[in-house]
Amino acid sequence: MRLPHETKGGTIGAGLGLIVILSMIVRFVVGEGG
Amino acid sequence: MEMLDLGARWLHIMGILVWIGHNFANVIQNPTYIAPQGKAPAADLEERFEAALQREHGTFRYASLIVFASGVFMLFHRDILWDVLSLNSTHAVLGIGVWCGLLMILNLWFVLWPHQKKVIGFIPASLEERVRCSRITFLSSRTNSILSFPTVFFMAGGSHSSFLFGG
């Protein structure tokens, strides 16, 4: 079975996806009322 | 102290170039996983090949420690080490980057490296074991490629936290 990060596209996609997901977490921590 | 801080930042970025540059060279050279075929390099090349591998792997692994030490120094020097690690208020932006970076270093030293030693023959292993380990090192290395995206984003984002996240 090929995992997403076994391809270049999957690597870039997962990297950018992590930015989005972690941004939501940071937004939650920092941005209450921001 | 200002000079030390500048030096630490320079070392930090230089170390990242060496370490992650190596990682992305690997992404380009091996876009997808191919299992080792068990063909040993020609005997006359073997010694030079191993020496080159050893240098290569030593260089980028120790670059990661320079990145770690200079990073900790900068946070300590600014007296925000604990705030950053505990994701306190706006320090959470840099903090997420730091935690991702820590994961990368732990992944490199405790997941990738023990298996890589078998793949490149520093520790003798059967072909079957080398094939198993090579897949682990591939996935571990690629995990660090992925983590480098948010790490760099949030490290750089620390200075832009109000633009990015308000607060």
N, CA and C atoms of all chains as a GROMACS GRO file, in nm:
protein
  603
    1MET      N    1   0.085  -0.120   0.000
    1MET     CA    2   0.000   0.000   0.000
    1MET      C    3   0.088   0.125   0.000
    2ARG      N    4   0.055   0.219  -0.084
    2ARG     CA    5   0.135   0.342  -0.091
    2ARG      C    6   0.074   0.449  -0.002
    3LEU      N    7   0.153   0.502   0.089
    3LEU     CA    8   0.105   0.608   0.178
    3LEU      C    9   0.118   0.742   0.108
    4PRO      N   10   0.042   0.842   0.154
    4PRO     CA   11   0.045   0.973   0.084
    4PRO      C   12   0.186   1.030   0.075
    5HIS      N   13   0.265   1.014   0.182
    5HIS     CA   14   0.397   1.078   0.177
    5HIS      C   15   0.501   0.992   0.106
    6GLU      N   16   0.455   0.894   0.030
    6GLU     CA   17   0.549   0.821  -0.055
    6GLU      C   18   0.557   0.884  -0.193
    7THR      N   19   0.482   0.990  -0.214
    7THR     CA   20   0.492   1.058  -0.343
    7THR      C   21   0.523   1.206  -0.316
    8LYS      N   22   0.578   1.273  -0.420
    8LYS     CA   23   0.610   1.416  -0.402
    8LYS      C   24   0.484   1.497  -0.377
    9GLY      N   25   0.379   1.468  -0.456
    9GLY     CA   26   0.253   1.542  -0.442
    9GLY      C   27   0.194   1.525  -0.303
   10GLY      N   28   0.199   1.400  -0.253
   10GLY     CA   29   0.146   1.373  -0.120
   10GLY      C   30   0.225   1.444  -0.012
   11THR      N   31   0.357   1.450  -0.031
   11THR     CA   32   0.444   1.517   0.066
   11THR      C   33   0.409   1.665   0.075
   12ILE      N   34   0.398   1.729  -0.042
   12ILE     CA   35   0.366   1.872  -0.045
   12ILE      C   36   0.226   1.897   0.009
   13GLY      N   37   0.132   1.810  -0.032
   13GLY     CA   38  -0.006   1.824   0.014
   13GLY      C   39  -0.017   1.811   0.165
   14ALA      N   40   0.050   1.708   0.219
   14ALA     CA   41   0.044   1.685   0.363
   14ALA      C   42   0.111   1.800   0.438
   15GLY      N   43   0.222   1.852   0.384
   15GLY     CA   44   0.292   1.964   0.448
   15GLY      C   45   0.204   2.088   0.455
   16LEU      N   46   0.142   2.119   0.342
   16LEU     CA   47   0.055   2.238   0.340
   16LEU      C   48  -0.069   2.214   0.426
   17GLY      N   49  -0.120   2.090   0.424
   17GLY     CA   50  -0.236   2.056   0.506
   17GLY      C   51  -0.206   2.075   0.654
   18LEU      N   52  -0.085   2.035   0.695
   18LEU     CA   53  -0.047   2.052   0.835
   18LEU      C   54  -0.045   2.199   0.874
   19ILE      N   55   0.001   2.285   0.780
   19ILE     CA   56   0.003   2.429   0.810
   19ILE      C   57  -0.139   2.476   0.841
   20VAL      N   58  -0.234   2.431   0.759
   20VAL     CA   59  -0.373   2.474   0.777
   20VAL      C   60  -0.428   2.423   0.911
   21ILE      N   61  -0.407   2.293   0.939
   21ILE     CA   62  -0.463   2.234   1.062
   21ILE      C   63  -0.400   2.299   1.186
   22LEU      N   64  -0.266   2.313   1.184
   22LEU     CA   65  -0.200   2.372   1.301
   22LEU      C   66  -0.236   2.519   1.315
   23SER      N   67  -0.260   2.586   1.201
   23SER     CA   68  -0.303   2.726   1.209
   23SER      C   69  -0.434   2.738   1.285
   24MET      N   70  -0.523   2.641   1.261
   24MET     CA   71  -0.652   2.644   1.332
   24MET      C   72  -0.629   2.629   1.482
   25ILE      N   73  -0.537   2.541   1.519
   25ILE     CA   74  -0.507   2.521   1.662
   25ILE      C   75  -0.448   2.650   1.721
   26VAL      N   76  -0.351   2.709   1.649
   26VAL     CA   77  -0.289   2.832   1.699
   26VAL      C   78  -0.392   2.943   1.709
   27ARG      N   79  -0.479   2.948   1.608
   27ARG     CA   80  -0.586   3.048   1.608
   27ARG      C   81  -0.671   3.033   1.734
   28PHE      N   82  -0.696   2.910   1.770
   28PHE     CA   83  -0.776   2.882   1.889
   28PHE      C   84  -0.704   2.927   2.016
   29VAL      N   85  -0.571   2.901   2.021
   29VAL     CA   86  -0.494   2.936   2.141
   29VAL      C   87  -0.474   3.087   2.151
   30VAL      N   88  -0.434   3.148   2.039
   30VAL     CA   89  -0.395   3.289   2.040
   30VAL      C   90  -0.514   3.381   2.019
   31GLY      N   91  -0.599   3.342   1.926
   31GLY     CA   92  -0.688   3.440   1.867
   31GLY      C   93  -0.822   3.456   1.932
   32GLU      N   94  -0.841   3.398   2.050
   32GLU     CA   95  -0.968   3.419   2.118
   32GLU      C   96  -0.991   3.568   2.129
   33GLY      N   97  -1.082   3.624   2.058
   33GLY     CA   98  -1.106   3.767   2.066
   33GLY      C   99  -1.010   3.848   1.982
   34GLY      N  100  -0.920   3.783   1.909
   34GLY     CA  101  -0.822   3.855   1.826
   34GLY      C  102  -0.881   3.898   1.693
   35MET      N  103   2.633   4.057   2.367
   35MET     CA  104   2.523   3.960   2.367
   35MET      C  105   2.448   3.965   2.234
   36GLU      N  106   2.434   4.089   2.181
   36GLU     CA  107   2.368   4.106   2.050
   36GLU      C  108   2.441   4.026   1.942
   37MET      N  109   2.576   4.031   1.951
   37MET     CA  110   2.659   3.959   1.853
   37MET      C  111   2.636   3.808   1.865
   38LEU      N  112   2.627   3.761   1.990
   38LEU     CA  113   2.603   3.618   2.013
   38LEU      C  114   2.469   3.576   1.954
   39ASP      N  115   2.369   3.663   1.972
   39ASP     CA  116   2.236   3.633   1.923
   39ASP      C  117   2.234   3.626   1.770
   40LEU      N  118   2.304   3.720   1.709
   40LEU     CA  119   2.316   3.721   1.562
   40LEU      C  120   2.387   3.594   1.516
   41GLY      N  121   2.494   3.560   1.587
   41GLY     CA  122   2.570   3.439   1.552
   41GLY      C  123   2.482   3.315   1.564
   42ALA      N  124   2.401   3.308   1.671
   42ALA     CA  125   2.313   3.192   1.691
   42ALA      C  126   2.212   3.183   1.578
   43ARG      N  127   2.158   3.298   1.538
   43ARG     CA  128   2.058   3.297   1.430
   43ARG      C  129   2.121   3.251   1.299
   44TRP      N  130   2.242   3.300   1.275
   44TRP     CA  131   2.315   3.261   1.153
   44TRP      C  132   2.341   3.110   1.154
   45LEU      N  133   2.391   3.059   1.268
   45LEU     CA  134   2.417   2.916   1.280
   45LEU      C  135   2.289   2.834   1.261
   46HIS      N  136   2.181   2.885   1.320
   46HIS     CA  137   2.052   2.817   1.314
   46HIS      C  138   2.011   2.798   1.168
   47ILE      N  139   2.017   2.908   1.092
   47ILE     CA  140   1.972   2.902   0.952
   47ILE      C  141   2.070   2.821   0.866
   48MET      N  142   2.201   2.836   0.891
   48MET     CA  143   2.298   2.757   0.816
   48MET      C  144   2.277   2.607   0.842
   49GLY      N  145   2.254   2.573   0.968
   49GLY     CA  146   2.231   2.432   1.004
   49GLY      C  147   2.108   2.377   0.935
   50ILE      N  148   2.003   2.460   0.929
   50ILE     CA  149   1.879   2.416   0.864
   50ILE      C  150   1.905   2.392   0.715
   51LEU      N  151   1.983   2.483   0.652
   51LEU     CA  152   2.015   2.466   0.510
   51LEU      C  153   2.081   2.331   0.485
   52VAL      N  154   2.181   2.298   0.569
   52VAL     CA  155   2.256   2.174   0.549
   52VAL      C  156   2.165   2.053   0.572
   53TRP      N  157   2.091   2.058   0.682
   53TRP     CA  158   2.009   1.944   0.722
   53TRP      C  159   1.890   1.924   0.626
   54ILE      N  160   1.806   2.027   0.612
   54ILE     CA  161   1.685   2.011   0.534
   54ILE      C  162   1.716   2.013   0.384
   55GLY      N  163   1.827   2.079   0.347
   55GLY     CA  164   1.871   2.073   0.207
   55GLY      C  165   1.896   1.930   0.168
   56HIS      N  166   1.961   1.857   0.257
   56HIS     CA  167   1.987   1.714   0.233
   56HIS      C  168   1.856   1.638   0.219
   57ASN      N  169   1.762   1.671   0.307
   57ASN     CA  170   1.633   1.602   0.306
   57ASN      C  171   1.562   1.623   0.172
   58PHE      N  172   1.562   1.747   0.122
   58PHE     CA  173   1.489   1.774  -0.001
   58PHE      C  174   1.564   1.722  -0.124
   59ALA      N  175   1.697   1.715  -0.116
   59ALA     CA  176   1.772   1.651  -0.225
   59ALA      C  177   1.725   1.507  -0.238
   60ASN      N  178   1.698   1.446  -0.122
   60ASN     CA  179   1.650   1.308  -0.119
   60ASN      C  180   1.509   1.297  -0.180
   61VAL      N  181   1.425   1.396  -0.154
   61VAL     CA  182   1.289   1.395  -0.211
   61VAL      C  183   1.298   1.397  -0.365
   62ILE      N  184   1.391   1.478  -0.417
   62ILE     CA  185   1.403   1.490  -0.563
   62ILE      C  186   1.466   1.363  -0.622
   63GLN      N  187   1.568   1.310  -0.552
   63GLN     CA  188   1.636   1.193  -0.606
   63GLN      C  189   1.550   1.067  -0.598
   64ASN      N  190   1.474   1.055  -0.491
   64ASN     CA  191   1.389   0.936  -0.473
   64ASN      C  192   1.244   0.978  -0.451
   65PRO      N  193   1.176   1.016  -0.560
   65PRO     CA  194   1.039   1.066  -0.543
   65PRO      C  195   0.947   0.960  -0.482
   66THR      N  196   0.969   0.833  -0.515
   66THR     CA  197   0.887   0.726  -0.456
   66THR      C  198   0.980   0.618  -0.402
   67TYR      N  199   0.924   0.536  -0.314
   67TYR     CA  200   1.005   0.435  -0.248
   67TYR      C  201   1.038   0.319  -0.342
   68ILE      N  202   1.167   0.285  -0.351
   68ILE     CA  203   1.210   0.167  -0.426
   68ILE      C  204   1.294   0.082  -0.332
   69ALA      N  205   1.254  -0.043  -0.313
   69ALA     CA  206   1.326  -0.130  -0.220
   69ALA      C  207   1.466  -0.161  -0.273
   70PRO      N  208   1.566  -0.173  -0.182
   70PRO     CA  209   1.700  -0.207  -0.226
   70PRO      C  210   1.700  -0.343  -0.296
   71GLN      N  211   1.781  -0.356  -0.400
   71GLN     CA  212   1.783  -0.480  -0.477
   71GLN      C  213   1.886  -0.579  -0.426
   72GLY      N  214   1.964  -0.536  -0.327
   72GLY     CA  215   2.062  -0.627  -0.271
   72GLY      C  216   2.189  -0.637  -0.353
   73LYS      N  217   2.207  -0.546  -0.449
   73LYS     CA  218   2.332  -0.547  -0.526
   73LYS      C  219   2.435  -0.463  -0.452
   74ALA      N  220   2.545  -0.525  -0.412
   74ALA     CA  221   2.650  -0.451  -0.343
   74ALA      C  222   2.728  -0.368  -0.444
   75PRO      N  223   2.775  -0.247  -0.404
   75PRO     CA  224   2.859  -0.172  -0.496
   75PRO      C  225   2.989  -0.249  -0.522
   76ALA      N  226   3.049  -0.229  -0.638
   76ALA     CA  227   3.172  -0.299  -0.672
   76ALA      C  228   3.274  -0.283  -0.560
   77ALA      N  229   3.351  -0.387  -0.535
   77ALA     CA  230   3.438  -0.390  -0.418
   77ALA      C  231   3.532  -0.270  -0.411
   78ASP      N  232   3.587  -0.228  -0.525
   78ASP     CA  233   3.682  -0.116  -0.523
   78ASP      C  234   3.613   0.016  -0.490
   79LEU      N  235   3.484   0.020  -0.515
   79LEU     CA  236   3.411   0.142  -0.484
   79LEU      C  237   3.357   0.143  -0.342
   80GLU      N  238   3.346   0.023  -0.287
   80GLU     CA  239   3.274   0.007  -0.161
   80GLU      C  240   3.329   0.096  -0.050
   81GLU      N  241   3.462   0.099  -0.040
   81GLU     CA  242   3.524   0.174   0.068
   81GLU      C  243   3.496   0.324   0.056
   82ARG      N  244   3.516   0.375  -0.067
   82ARG     CA  245   3.492   0.518  -0.089
   82ARG      C  246   3.344   0.550  -0.070
   83PHE      N  247   3.261   0.457  -0.116
   83PHE     CA  248   3.116   0.475  -0.106
   83PHE      C  249   3.073   0.485   0.040
   84GLU      N  250   3.126   0.394   0.121
   84GLU     CA  251   3.091   0.394   0.263
   84GLU      C  252   3.142   0.518   0.334
   85ALA      N  253   3.265   0.560   0.298
   85ALA     CA  254   3.321   0.680   0.360
   85ALA      C  255   3.235   0.802   0.325
   86ALA      N  256   3.190   0.806   0.198
   86ALA     CA  257   3.107   0.919   0.154
   86ALA      C  258   2.974   0.918   0.228
   87LEU      N  259   2.915   0.799   0.243
   87LEU     CA  260   2.787   0.789   0.314
   87LEU      C  261   2.802   0.833   0.458
   88GLN      N  262   2.913   0.788   0.519
   88GLN     CA  263   2.935   0.821   0.659
   88GLN      C  264   2.946   0.972   0.678
   89ARG      N  265   3.022   1.036   0.586
   89ARG     CA  266   3.039   1.181   0.593
   89ARG      C  267   2.904   1.250   0.575
   90GLU      N  268   2.832   1.203   0.474
   90GLU     CA  269   2.703   1.263   0.442
   90GLU      C  270   2.609   1.254   0.562
   91HIS      N  271   2.596   1.133   0.616
   91HIS     CA  272   2.500   1.116   0.724
   91HIS      C  273   2.546   1.186   0.851
   92GLY      N  274   2.676   1.181   0.880
   92GLY     CA  275   2.727   1.251   0.997
   92GLY      C  276   2.699   1.400   0.986
   93THR      N  277   2.726   1.456   0.867
   93THR     CA  278   2.712   1.601   0.849
   93THR      C  279   2.571   1.648   0.877
   94PHE      N  280   2.471   1.582   0.817
   94PHE     CA  281   2.337   1.638   0.835
   94PHE      C  282   2.280   1.607   0.973
   95ARG      N  283   2.324   1.495   1.032
   95ARG     CA  284   2.272   1.468   1.167
   95ARG      C  285   2.327   1.568   1.268
   96TYR      N  286   2.455   1.599   1.256
   96TYR     CA  287   2.512   1.693   1.352
   96TYR      C  288   2.466   1.836   1.323
   97ALA      N  289   2.435   1.864   1.195
   97ALA     CA  290   2.377   1.996   1.162
   97ALA      C  291   2.248   2.014   1.242
   98SER      N  292   2.171   1.904   1.258
   98SER     CA  293   2.045   1.916   1.331
   98SER      C  294   2.069   1.953   1.478
   99LEU      N  295   2.181   1.906   1.534
   99LEU     CA  296   2.210   1.940   1.674
   99LEU      C  297   2.251   2.087   1.688
  100ILE      N  298   2.321   2.139   1.584
  100ILE     CA  299   2.357   2.281   1.585
  100ILE      C  300   2.230   2.365   1.578
  101VAL      N  301   2.136   2.322   1.494
  101VAL     CA  302   2.008   2.392   1.483
  101VAL      C  303   1.938   2.392   1.619
  102PHE      N  304   1.936   2.277   1.683
  102PHE     CA  305   1.870   2.263   1.813
  102PHE      C  306   1.935   2.354   1.918
  103ALA      N  307   2.069   2.347   1.928
  103ALA     CA  308   2.140   2.423   2.032
  103ALA      C  309   2.126   2.574   2.009
  104SER      N  310   2.140   2.619   1.884
  104SER     CA  311   2.130   2.762   1.858
  104SER      C  312   1.988   2.811   1.881
  105GLY      N  313   1.889   2.726   1.849
  105GLY     CA  314   1.750   2.764   1.872
  105GLY      C  315   1.719   2.779   2.020
  106VAL      N  316   1.762   2.680   2.099
  106VAL     CA  317   1.739   2.686   2.243
  106VAL      C  318   1.809   2.809   2.302
  107PHE      N  319   1.930   2.836   2.254
  107PHE     CA  320   2.004   2.952   2.304
  107PHE      C  321   1.925   3.081   2.280
  108MET      N  322   1.872   3.096   2.157
  108MET     CA  323   1.801   3.220   2.125
  108MET      C  324   1.678   3.239   2.214
  109LEU      N  325   1.603   3.130   2.236
  109LEU     CA  326   1.484   3.140   2.320
  109LEU      C  327   1.521   3.170   2.465
  110PHE      N  328   1.627   3.103   2.510
  110PHE     CA  329   1.673   3.122   2.647
  110PHE      C  330   1.721   3.266   2.667
  111HIS      N  331   1.799   3.313   2.571
  111HIS     CA  332   1.855   3.448   2.576
  111HIS      C  333   1.745   3.554   2.578
  112ARG      N  334   1.636   3.527   2.506
  112ARG     CA  335   1.524   3.622   2.504
  112ARG      C  336   1.431   3.601   2.623
  113ASP      N  337   1.461   3.498   2.702
  113ASP     CA  338   1.381   3.465   2.820
  113ASP      C  339   1.236   3.427   2.785
  114ILE      N  340   1.220   3.359   2.670
  114ILE     CA  341   1.084   3.318   2.632
  114ILE      C  342   1.075   3.167   2.612
  115LEU      N  343   1.178   3.096   2.658
  115LEU     CA  344   1.183   2.951   2.632
  115LEU      C  345   1.057   2.882   2.685
  116TRP      N  346   1.023   2.911   2.810
  116TRP     CA  347   0.908   2.842   2.870
  116TRP      C  348   0.777   2.886   2.805
  117ASP      N  349   0.764   3.018   2.780
  117ASP     CA  350   0.641   3.068   2.715
  117ASP      C  351   0.620   3.002   2.579
  118VAL      N  352   0.729   2.985   2.506
  118VAL     CA  353   0.720   2.926   2.373
  118VAL      C  354   0.682   2.778   2.384
  119LEU      N  355   0.751   2.706   2.472
  119LEU     CA  356   0.724   2.562   2.484
  119LEU      C  357   0.584   2.535   2.537
  120SER      N  358   0.534   2.623   2.624
  120SER     CA  359   0.400   2.599   2.680
  120SER      C  360   0.292   2.667   2.596
  121LEU      N  361   0.328   2.716   2.479
  121LEU     CA  362   0.233   2.778   2.385
  121LEU      C  363   0.152   2.889   2.453
  122ASN      N  364   0.223   2.971   2.531
  122ASN     CA  365   0.157   3.077   2.606
  122ASN      C  366   0.123   3.195   2.515
  123SER      N  367  -0.006   3.224   2.502
  123SER     CA  368  -0.054   3.340   2.427
  123SER      C  369   0.009   3.347   2.287
  124THR      N  370   0.056   3.464   2.245
  124THR     CA  371   0.108   3.477   2.108
  124THR      C  372   0.235   3.398   2.084
  125HIS      N  373   0.301   3.354   2.192
  125HIS     CA  374   0.419   3.268   2.173
  125HIS      C  375   0.380   3.133   2.115
  126ALA      N  376   0.250   3.104   2.110
  126ALA     CA  377   0.204   2.976   2.056
  126ALA      C  378   0.244   2.960   1.910
  127VAL      N  379   0.254   3.072   1.837
  127VAL     CA  380   0.288   3.062   1.694
  127VAL      C  381   0.428   3.002   1.679
  128LEU      N  382   0.524   3.068   1.741
  128LEU     CA  383   0.661   3.016   1.740
  128LEU      C  384   0.666   2.878   1.806
  129GLY      N  385   0.587   2.864   1.912
  129GLY     CA  386   0.587   2.739   1.988
  129GLY      C  387   0.551   2.618   1.904
  130ILE      N  388   0.448   2.633   1.820
  130ILE     CA  389   0.408   2.521   1.732
  130ILE      C  390   0.526   2.487   1.639
  131GLY      N  391   0.593   2.589   1.589
  131GLY     CA  392   0.711   2.565   1.504
  131GLY      C  393   0.820   2.492   1.579
  132VAL      N  394   0.843   2.532   1.704
  132VAL     CA  395   0.947   2.469   1.785
  132VAL      C  396   0.912   2.323   1.812
  133TRP      N  397   0.785   2.295   1.844
  133TRP     CA  398   0.746   2.156   1.870
  133TRP      C  399   0.758   2.070   1.745
  134CYS      N  400   0.720   2.127   1.629
  134CYS     CA  401   0.737   2.052   1.504
  134CYS      C  402   0.885   2.025   1.479
  135GLY      N  403   0.969   2.125   1.506
  135GLY     CA  404   1.113   2.109   1.487
  135GLY      C  405   1.170   2.003   1.581
  136LEU      N  406   1.121   2.003   1.705
  136LEU     CA  407   1.166   1.900   1.801
  136LEU      C  408   1.128   1.760   1.753
  137LEU      N  409   1.005   1.749   1.700
  137LEU     CA  410   0.963   1.620   1.645
  137LEU      C  411   1.057   1.575   1.535
  138MET      N  412   1.100   1.671   1.452
  138MET     CA  413   1.190   1.638   1.341
  138MET      C  414   1.323   1.584   1.392
  139ILE      N  415   1.376   1.649   1.497
  139ILE     CA  416   1.506   1.604   1.550
  139ILE      C  417   1.492   1.466   1.615
  140LEU      N  418   1.383   1.447   1.693
  140LEU     CA  419   1.362   1.316   1.756
  140LEU      C  420   1.344   1.208   1.649
  141ASN      N  421   1.270   1.243   1.545
  141ASN     CA  422   1.247   1.149   1.435
  141ASN      C  423   1.379   1.112   1.367
  142LEU      N  424   1.463   1.214   1.345
  142LEU     CA  425   1.592   1.189   1.280
  142LEU      C  426   1.681   1.098   1.364
  143TRP      N  427   1.693   1.130   1.493
  143TRP     CA  428   1.791   1.057   1.576
  143TRP      C  429   1.740   0.924   1.627
  144PHE      N  430   1.609   0.915   1.654
  144PHE     CA  431   1.559   0.794   1.720
  144PHE      C  432   1.474   0.703   1.631
  145VAL      N  433   1.434   0.750   1.514
  145VAL     CA  434   1.362   0.662   1.422
  145VAL      C  435   1.448   0.637   1.297
  146LEU      N  436   1.489   0.747   1.233
  146LEU     CA  437   1.561   0.730   1.106
  146LEU      C  438   1.699   0.667   1.126
  147TRP      N  439   1.778   0.726   1.213
  147TRP     CA  440   1.918   0.687   1.222
  147TRP      C  441   1.941   0.540   1.264
  148PRO      N  442   1.870   0.488   1.366
  148PRO     CA  443   1.894   0.348   1.403
  148PRO      C  444   1.868   0.252   1.287
  149HIS      N  445   1.769   0.284   1.203
  149HIS     CA  446   1.739   0.196   1.089
  149HIS      C  447   1.835   0.220   0.974
  150GLN      N  448   1.873   0.349   0.957
  150GLN     CA  449   1.963   0.384   0.846
  150GLN      C  450   2.098   0.314   0.860
  151LYS      N  451   2.140   0.294   0.986
  151LYS     CA  452   2.268   0.228   1.010
  151LYS      C  453   2.270   0.089   0.947
  152LYS      N  454   2.155   0.022   0.949
  152LYS     CA  455   2.149  -0.112   0.889
  152LYS      C  456   2.141  -0.103   0.737
  153VAL      N  457   2.064  -0.004   0.689
  153VAL     CA  458   2.046   0.008   0.544
  153VAL      C  459   2.180   0.032   0.476
  154ILE      N  460   2.262   0.120   0.530
  154ILE     CA  461   2.387   0.154   0.462
  154ILE      C  462   2.504   0.071   0.513
  155GLY      N  463   2.476  -0.026   0.597
  155GLY     CA  464   2.578  -0.126   0.626
  155GLY      C  465   2.675  -0.094   0.739
  156PHE      N  466   2.647   0.008   0.820
  156PHE     CA  467   2.733   0.032   0.936
  156PHE      C  468   2.714  -0.080   1.038
  157ILE      N  469   2.591  -0.133   1.041
  157ILE     CA  470   2.562  -0.250   1.124
  157ILE      C  471   2.523  -0.362   1.027
  158PRO      N  472   2.589  -0.477   1.035
  158PRO     CA  473   2.557  -0.586   0.943
  158PRO      C  474   2.413  -0.631   0.962
  159ALA      N  475   2.343  -0.653   0.849
  159ALA     CA  476   2.204  -0.699   0.857
  159ALA      C  477   2.173  -0.778   0.732
  160SER      N  478   2.076  -0.869   0.744
  160SER     CA  479   2.037  -0.949   0.629
  160SER      C  480   1.966  -0.860   0.527
  161LEU      N  481   1.958  -0.909   0.404
  161LEU     CA  482   1.891  -0.829   0.299
  161LEU      C  483   1.747  -0.799   0.339
  162GLU      N  484   1.681  -0.902   0.395
  162GLU     CA  485   1.541  -0.885   0.435
  162GLU      C  486   1.527  -0.771   0.537
  163GLU      N  487   1.619  -0.771   0.634
  163GLU     CA  488   1.618  -0.668   0.739
  163GLU      C  489   1.649  -0.530   0.678
  164ARG      N  490   1.742  -0.526   0.583
  164ARG     CA  491   1.777  -0.397   0.519
  164ARG      C  492   1.658  -0.342   0.442
  165VAL      N  493   1.586  -0.431   0.374
  165VAL     CA  494   1.469  -0.386   0.297
  165VAL      C  495   1.363  -0.330   0.392
  166ARG      N  496   1.341  -0.402   0.503
  166ARG     CA  497   1.243  -0.356   0.602
  166ARG      C  498   1.283  -0.218   0.655
  167CYS      N  499   1.412  -0.205   0.691
  167CYS     CA  500   1.460  -0.078   0.748
  167CYS      C  501   1.457   0.034   0.644
  168SER      N  502   1.482   0.001   0.518
  168SER     CA  503   1.488   0.107   0.418
  168SER      C  504   1.352   0.174   0.400
  169ARG      N  505   1.246   0.094   0.416
  169ARG     CA  506   1.113   0.154   0.405
  169ARG      C  507   1.086   0.245   0.524
  170ILE      N  508   1.130   0.202   0.641
  170ILE     CA  509   1.112   0.287   0.760
  170ILE      C  510   1.190   0.418   0.746
  171THR      N  511   1.315   0.408   0.698
  171THR     CA  512   1.394   0.532   0.684
  171THR      C  513   1.332   0.622   0.579
  172PHE      N  514   1.279   0.561   0.472
  172PHE     CA  515   1.216   0.643   0.368
  172PHE      C  516   1.098   0.720   0.426
  173LEU      N  517   1.011   0.649   0.498
  173LEU     CA  518   0.892   0.714   0.554
  173LEU      C  519   0.930   0.816   0.662
  174SER      N  520   1.032   0.783   0.739
  174SER     CA  521   1.078   0.874   0.844
  174SER      C  522   1.135   1.002   0.783
  175SER      N  523   1.216   0.985   0.678
  175SER     CA  524   1.274   1.100   0.610
  175SER      C  525   1.164   1.186   0.548
  176ARG      N  526   1.067   1.120   0.487
  176ARG     CA  527   0.960   1.194   0.421
  176ARG      C  528   0.870   1.263   0.524
  177THR      N  529   0.856   1.202   0.642
  177THR     CA  530   0.780   1.267   0.749
  177THR      C  531   0.847   1.400   0.786
  178ASN      N  532   0.980   1.400   0.788
  178ASN     CA  533   1.050   1.525   0.818
  178ASN      C  534   1.034   1.627   0.706
  179SER      N  535   1.029   1.581   0.580
  179SER     CA  536   1.003   1.676   0.470
  179SER      C  537   0.868   1.744   0.494
  180ILE      N  538   0.768   1.663   0.532
  180ILE     CA  539   0.634   1.718   0.555
  180ILE      C  540   0.636   1.815   0.674
  181LEU      N  541   0.702   1.773   0.782
  181LEU     CA  542   0.705   1.858   0.902
  181LEU      C  543   0.780   1.989   0.878
  182SER      N  544   0.872   1.989   0.780
  182SER     CA  545   0.948   2.112   0.756
  182SER      C  546   0.856   2.225   0.707
  183PHE      N  547   0.746   2.189   0.640
  183PHE     CA  548   0.652   2.293   0.593
  183PHE      C  549   0.597   2.374   0.711
  184PRO      N  550   0.526   2.309   0.806
  184PRO     CA  551   0.474   2.389   0.918
  184PRO      C  552   0.585   2.444   1.007
  185THR      N  553   0.696   2.371   1.022
  185THR     CA  554   0.803   2.422   1.110
  185THR      C  555   0.852   2.558   1.061
  186VAL      N  556   0.887   2.566   0.932
  186VAL     CA  557   0.938   2.693   0.879
  186VAL      C  558   0.828   2.799   0.882
  187PHE      N  559   0.706   2.758   0.850
  187PHE     CA  560   0.595   2.854   0.848
  187PHE      C  561   0.575   2.919   0.986
  188PHE      N  562   0.571   2.835   1.091
  188PHE     CA  563   0.543   2.890   1.225
  188PHE      C  564   0.665   2.956   1.288
  189MET      N  565   0.784   2.908   1.252
  189MET     CA  566   0.906   2.976   1.300
  189MET      C  567   0.908   3.119   1.245
  190ALA      N  568   0.887   3.129   1.114
  190ALA     CA  569   0.886   3.262   1.051
  190ALA      C  570   0.764   3.340   1.097
  191GLY      N  571   0.652   3.268   1.121
  191GLY     CA  572   0.527   3.333   1.158
  191GLY      C  573   0.530   3.397   1.296
  192GLY      N  574   0.627   3.357   1.380
  192GLY     CA  575   0.636   3.414   1.514
  192GLY      C  576   0.640   3.566   1.514
  193SER      N  577   0.710   3.622   1.412
  193SER     CA  578   0.720   3.769   1.404
  193SER      C  579   0.598   3.830   1.339
  194HIS      N  580   0.508   3.746   1.286
  194HIS     CA  581   0.392   3.798   1.215
  194HIS      C  582   0.263   3.753   1.283
  195SER      N  583   0.273   3.724   1.414
  195SER     CA  584   0.160   3.658   1.479
  195SER      C  585   0.035   3.745   1.479
  196SER      N  586   0.050   3.877   1.494
  196SER     CA  587  -0.072   3.958   1.500
  196SER      C  588  -0.137   3.967   1.363
  197PHE      N  589  -0.055   3.968   1.258
  197PHE     CA  590  -0.111   3.968   1.123
  197PHE      C  591  -0.184   3.836   1.096
  198LEU      N  592  -0.119   3.724   1.139
  198LEU     CA  593  -0.174   3.591   1.108
  198LEU      C  594  -0.293   3.555   1.195
  199PHE      N  595  -0.278   3.584   1.324
  199PHE     CA  596  -0.376   3.528   1.419
  199PHE      C  597  -0.441   3.631   1.509
  200GLY      N  598  -0.418   3.757   1.484
  200GLY     CA  599  -0.472   3.857   1.574
  200GLY      C  600  -0.405   3.846   1.710
  201GLY      N  601  -0.478   3.866   1.815
  201GLY     CA  602  -0.425   3.845   1.948
  201GLY      C  603  -0.318   3.942   1.992
   0.00000   0.00000   0.00000
